[in-house]
Amino acid sequence: MKAAATPGTRRWAVCADDYALDGGAVEGIVDLIERGRVTATSALVDSPHWPGAASALPDDVRRGTMERRADVGLHLNLTQSFGGKSSTVWSLPELIARCAVHAIARAPLRAAIARQLDAFENALGRGPDYIDGHQHVHQFAIVRGELITALMQRYPRHLPWLRSTRPPTGVVDPKARTISALGDRRMRDLALAAHFRTTRYLVGVYDFEARLETYWQRLMHWMDAGPDGTVLMCHPASRMDPADPITSARSMEYAALGSSRFLEALATARIALTTGTRLLTPAAPAA
């Protein structure tokens, strides 16, 4: 989907996290991509659902064509185990603490990054369009440096873009500000020095309260506050999974994003959806 070039229109990407988490996430995200509501999805390649989920992506998205309707990224996972398949997993509090004091072994971290990039490439036959992190781990100290080094070695001619966690100035939500404080500024500095592109702002952080009208209020606030180049993060799924602690929120988000009300809200806010790759690619000079 190409962003409209109407003066005053803000271009946004809508990024669905946790692709391949379970069948409901796969079905819901693919449906929203096909309907033009989601323009990027971040894959949990440690999940046993990943190979099938990769095949379920629309052909243009899977192959990464120039006119693809959505980007596919690696959702770097260091905190969630999938039946023992993940060889390197920490609890989120432990990972935050260890990274903050540089008390984390680099070898298993490097191995986890390499294994997940391998799994992405093996399923899609290409590298990721972008990188972000499950629970935003990609920006943590030590992790961000090892990740950027690995990406530079693998993709020197086609560096994937990185997702910033910085909220817009008008979003003062404590959770959003706390997430950003865990390493976004330093990650963006490292990325700039290494010639990576990073997105500008992130909205979509909330407490996963599954109340539809409250979520709509948040969407309206984010649409009001988010400038051109904002990424709306979401976690939709088409069906419930009792084992998932935020399954009700996922179902609620799927209903909201798939509704005509969402399209009407975008139009009223003069927001046009596009991919992160297009957001970050300079326009060709006029002939």
N, C-alpha and C positions, 0 to 999 in steps of 0.2 A: 504494500500500500504506500503510495507516494503522498507526502504531505502537501497540502494545498499551499500555494504561494501567495494567497490573498494578503494584502498588507494588513498588519495587526494580528494575524493568526499566529498562535504559539504552536510550535511543533513539540510533541511529546512522544515518548515510547512507553508502552505498557508492557511490563516484564513480569511474566508468571514464573515464580520460583517453584522448586521441588518437582520439576518434570521427572517422571519415572518413579516417584515415590510409591505409587500404587495405581491400580487400574482406574480409579476415579479421577486421579490427577491427570493421567494420560488422556482419557476420554474428554474431560472437561477442557483441558488446555488446547488440545487439537481442535475441538469444536470452536473455541473462541478465536483461535488463529484463523480458521477457515471463514469465520464471520467478520474478520477484521477488527476484533476487539482487543486482541493481544498481538504485539509486534516483536516480542522477544520471549524466549523461554530458557530457563537455566536448568541443566540436567544434573540429577543426582546419579552419576554413573556407577556408584557402588551398589545401587539397588539391583536386585535380581531382575527387576522389570525393565532395566535399561535396554538390552538388545531389542526386545520387542517394541519398546517405546520409540526407539530410534527409527525402526521400520514404519511406525504408525504416523510419523510426521508427514505433512504434505510434501510432494516430490520436490517442489521448488525450494522449500525450507531445508529439507534433508540434504539436497545437493549444494545448497548455498549459491544459487544462481544470482546474477546481478539484480534481477527484478524480484527476488524472494520477498514474500509478504511478512516474514519474521526472521530474526536472527536466532541462532541457537548457541548458547554458551555453556561453559562448565561451571556448575555450582559446587565449588571446591568444598569437600566435606572432611572435617577433622573431628567431628563431635557426635556423629550418629552411626551406630553399628547396624549392619544389615546381616544378621545371622552369622557373624564371624567373618564375613567377606572383607570388611575393612580391616586392614592390618594395623592401622595407626589411628586410634580414637582416644580423645580425652574428653572428660566432662567440660562443658563450657566454662564454668568458674575456674577449673584447674588450668585450662588452656590460656585464659585471660591472664591469670596470675603468673604462670610460667613465662609467657611471652613478655609480660611487663618487666620482669627482672632478668630476662635473657637466660632462663634456666630450662631451656628445652633443647633436646638433642636434635641436631640438624639432619643427621643421616636418615632417621625414620620419616622426618618431615619431607625431605627431598624424595624419598621413595614413594610416599603417599601422593605427592604432586605428580611424579612421573607415572605412577600406576593409573591415576585418574585421566591424565592426558592420553595415555595409551588406550584406555577403554573408550574414550570419546572417539579417537581416531579409528579404532578398530570397527566401531559400529557405523560411523558415518563416512569413513574414507577420506576425512579431511580434518583440519584443526578447528577449534572453536572460534566463533565470531567474536566472543567476548568472554570475560571471566568475572565472576563474582563469588561470594562465599555463602555456604549454608551457615546461618547465624552470623554472617558478615565476617567470617574468619580470614578472608583474603587480605584484610587491611591490618591485621595484628602485627606487632613488631616481630621480627624474625620471619614470620610467614610471608609478609609482603616482599621482603628482599629475596627470599628463596624462590618465590613464585615468579617475580620479574626476571630473575636470572634464568630460570628454566624456560620461560616463554621466549626470551631473547635467543637462547640457544636453539630452540625448536623452530621458531617462526621468524627468523631475522628479516625476511622481506615482507611479511604480512603479519605484523603484530596485532593481536586481538585488542579490542578496547577493554577498559576496566571500568567497573561500575562504582562511582563515588557514593558514599553514604551521607554526604552533606545535605542537611535540610535547607530549604529556602529560608530567607530571613524572616518571613512572616509565619513560619511554622515553629512554634516554641515548645512543642510537646517534649516533656522531659526524657521519654524513652528514645525519641529520635535524636535528641541532642547527646544523650549518653552513648548511643551506638556510634555516632560520628566521632565522639571524643576518644574512642578506642583505637583510632589510628588513621582516620581518613586524610587529615592534612598531610601527614608524613607520607602516606601512600601516594597521594597526588604529586607531591614534590619529587619522589623517586620516579614515578611514572614520567613526569615531564622531563627529567634529566635523561631518561632512557628513550625518549621519543615515543612513548605510548600516548594514546588518546584516552581521556577519561570523560565520563559524563559530568554534567554540571551539578545537578541537584537530584535528590531522592525524596519522594513522598510515598506514603503507604504504610508507614510504621504506626502500629497501634497495639492495643493489648489483646487483640483477637476476641473481643467481646462480640458474641454472635447476635447482635441486635440490628436488624436491617436498617431501620430509620436512623439509628446512631451512626451506622456506617455511611449512609447517604450524607449525613451532616459532615462527616469527615471528608468525604469525596468533594463536597461543595467547597469546604475550606481549602483543601489541597488545590483544587482547580483555581480558586481565587488567588492563592499564594504562589503557585509554581510558575516561574517564568519560562520563556522559550528554552528548550533543551532539558526539561525535567523528565525524569523517569518515574512512572507510577509502578511501584512494586505490588504484586498481588500473589495469592496462593490458592487459586481456584481448584475445585474438584467437583465432578458431576454427581458423585454419590458418596455416601458417608462410610467411614471406616471406624468402627468402635475402638480400635487400638490407637487411633490418632488423637492426641489431646486437643488439637484445634480443628477437628473434623467439621464441627458445626460452622465455624468461621469460614472454612473453605467452601462449604456448600452455599453459605450466604453470599460470599464474594462471587461465586459462579453465577448465581441468580442476578446479582446486581450488574455485573459486567455484560451479561448476555441480554439485558433488558433494553427496550426502546428508550427508557428513561435515561440510561447511560449515554446513548447517542444524542439525545436531546440536550443533556447537560454539557456534553462536549461542544455541540454546536452553539449553545448559548454562551459558553465561555470562550468561544473562538479558538478551540484547540483542535489541531489536526494530528492524527496518529501517524507515526512513521517508525522505521527501525532505528536502533541506536547507530548502526553503521551509516545510515544516511544523515542522521543528526550530526555526526562527527566527520563527515566527508565534505571538504570545501567545495562550494559550487564552482563549476567550470566557468571561466571568464566568457562573457558574451562575445560572439564573433563580430 
